[in-house]
Amino acid sequence: MAACEAIELLEIMWDRGGESLAPTAVSVSQLRVLYALEHHTAISQRALGEVLGSAPSAVSRLCERLEALSLIRRQRAHTNRRLMELHLTDRGQACLNELRNHRRNALLSAVEAMPAPAHTALFEGLTALRHAVQARGRAPD
């Protein structure tokens, strides 16, 4: 099926985009944490687990590793000193930005190699896909 083949190609491109970030390479699970913290600032580990659909122990290990890499930081909440909040660090944001730039460049390079009519078809198809996903209520935050 063409859709499955396209998804596999995109996965390969995405993986290659991340490989070039070797010193701060993060796993897919860790990347999900960084994306979540980018969208949900000052979130607790428990709330992060709910967002990710992950067990508390798994979230704890992910956060420990990301904190060791200085990509996130934990700090006490101002409103409740017993609660620890997670924050994306400047380095974490820079990692996401760099990853996005690498992936964007790889994707743009592939799209530029396509004939012009295919650009329009691709745009229309991706727009329809986005609308279908949003209509089903499964769009990512």
C-alpha positions as CSV (number, residue, x, y, z in Angstrom):
1,M,0.0,0.0,0.0
2,A,1.4,3.4,-1.0
3,A,0.5,5.1,2.3
4,C,2.4,2.5,4.3
5,E,5.4,2.9,2.1
6,A,5.3,6.7,2.4
7,I,5.1,6.4,6.2
8,E,8.1,4.1,6.3
9,L,10.1,6.6,4.2
10,L,9.1,9.4,6.5
11,E,10.2,7.4,9.5
12,I,13.6,6.8,7.9
13,M,13.9,10.5,7.1
14,W,12.9,11.4,10.7
15,D,15.5,9.0,12.1
16,R,18.2,10.4,9.9
17,G,17.3,13.9,11.0
18,G,17.8,12.9,14.6
19,E,21.1,10.9,14.0
20,S,22.9,14.1,13.1
21,L,22.3,15.4,16.6
22,A,24.5,12.8,18.2
23,P,25.7,14.6,21.4
24,T,22.1,15.2,22.4
25,A,20.4,12.4,20.6
26,V,17.2,11.4,22.4
27,S,15.0,8.4,22.1
28,V,11.5,8.6,20.7
29,S,10.1,8.4,24.2
30,Q,12.3,11.2,25.4
31,L,11.4,13.3,22.4
32,R,7.7,12.9,23.3
33,V,8.6,14.3,26.8
34,L,10.3,17.3,25.2
35,Y,7.4,17.9,22.9
36,A,4.9,17.6,25.8
37,L,6.9,20.1,28.0
38,E,7.1,22.5,25.1
39,H,3.3,22.5,25.0
40,H,2.6,22.1,28.7
41,T,4.9,24.3,30.7
42,A,5.3,23.8,34.4
43,I,3.7,20.4,34.4
44,S,4.0,17.8,37.2
45,Q,5.4,14.3,36.5
46,R,2.1,12.7,37.2
47,A,0.3,15.1,34.7
48,L,3.0,14.4,32.2
49,G,2.4,10.7,32.6
50,E,-1.3,11.3,31.8
51,V,-0.4,13.3,28.7
52,L,1.9,10.6,27.5
53,G,-0.2,7.7,28.6
54,S,2.9,6.3,30.5
55,A,3.4,4.7,33.8
56,P,4.9,6.9,36.6
57,S,8.1,4.8,36.8
58,A,8.7,5.1,33.1
59,V,8.1,8.9,33.2
60,S,10.5,9.2,36.2
61,R,13.3,7.3,34.3
62,L,12.7,9.5,31.2
63,C,12.9,12.7,33.2
64,E,16.0,11.6,35.1
65,R,17.8,10.9,31.8
66,L,16.6,14.2,30.2
67,E,17.6,16.2,33.3
68,A,21.1,14.5,33.2
69,L,21.3,15.8,29.6
70,S,20.3,19.3,30.8
71,L,17.3,19.2,28.5
72,I,14.7,19.6,31.2
73,R,14.8,20.8,34.8
74,R,12.7,20.0,37.9
75,Q,11.8,22.7,40.3
76,R,9.4,23.2,43.2
77,A,6.1,24.7,42.3
78,H,5.5,28.2,43.6
79,T,2.0,27.5,44.6
80,N,2.6,24.1,46.3
81,R,6.2,23.5,47.6
82,R,5.5,19.7,47.7
83,L,4.9,19.6,44.0
84,M,7.7,19.3,41.5
85,E,7.2,21.0,38.1
86,L,9.0,20.0,34.9
87,H,10.3,22.6,32.6
88,L,12.0,22.5,29.2
89,T,15.4,24.2,29.4
90,D,16.9,26.5,26.8
91,R,19.1,23.6,25.8
92,G,16.0,21.3,25.4
93,Q,14.3,23.9,23.3
94,A,17.5,24.3,21.2
95,C,17.6,20.5,20.7
96,L,13.9,20.5,19.5
97,N,14.6,23.4,17.2
98,E,17.7,21.8,15.7
99,L,15.9,18.5,15.2
100,R,13.0,20.3,13.5
101,N,15.4,22.2,11.2
102,H,17.2,19.0,10.2
103,R,13.9,17.2,9.5
104,R,12.5,20.2,7.6
105,N,15.6,20.4,5.4
106,A,15.4,16.7,4.6
107,L,11.7,16.9,3.8
108,L,12.1,20.1,1.7
109,S,14.9,18.5,-0.2
110,A,12.7,15.5,-1.1
111,V,9.7,17.7,-2.0
112,E,11.8,20.0,-4.2
113,A,12.9,16.9,-6.2
114,M,9.2,16.3,-7.0
115,P,7.5,17.8,-10.1
116,A,5.4,20.9,-9.5
117,P,2.0,19.2,-10.0
118,A,3.0,16.7,-7.3
119,H,3.6,19.6,-4.8
120,T,-0.1,20.6,-5.2
121,A,-1.3,17.1,-4.9
122,L,0.9,16.5,-1.8
123,F,-0.4,19.7,-0.1
124,E,-4.0,18.8,-0.8
125,G,-3.5,15.3,0.4
126,L,-1.8,16.4,3.6
127,T,-4.4,19.0,4.3
128,A,-7.2,16.4,3.9
129,L,-5.3,14.0,6.2
130,R,-4.9,16.7,8.9
131,H,-8.7,17.5,8.7
132,A,-9.6,13.8,8.9
133,V,-7.4,13.3,11.9
134,Q,-8.8,16.4,13.6
135,A,-12.3,15.3,12.9
136,R,-11.7,12.0,14.6
137,G,-10.5,13.9,17.7
138,R,-7.0,12.4,17.6
139,A,-5.0,15.4,16.6
140,P,-1.8,15.8,18.8
141,D,-1.6,18.9,21.1
